[in-house]
């Protein structure tokens, strides 16, 4: 193999490695945002509305790309609670847009009659209000070429 072919191969390998590193970094950032989303949800509930957090009900997130599941993570004090969150994520997965990246954070509440929809809008709206462009650099880091 001549030097031109050798150089072309090395350049192709470098670009392939760069693309793989960029995708891994982006995915890592998305997963960190989803982890932070669960932590934020748990912390934003006031003392009166912490029952599902206190009981250890299931929490989880799922990351999809073009409808394909990339990762899911579950929280719960036992297999049943994690299973509830897992089942809920599977259901939600079938309902979201199949285009682009989609991340979903959710909680399961047992018993379901405890859930207070009117209250849940307070932490949700606080989360929307608190998201800032500065947060982007907390989860996504520059990397060298």
Secondary structure, DSSP 8 states (H G I E B T S, - for coil): --HHHHHHHHHHHHHHHHHHHHHHHHHHHHHHHHHHHHHHHHHHS-GGG-HHHHTT--EEEEEEETTEEEEEEEE-SSHHHHHHHHHHHHHHHTTS-SSSEEEEEEE--SSGGG--HHHHHHHHHHHHHH--THHHHHH------
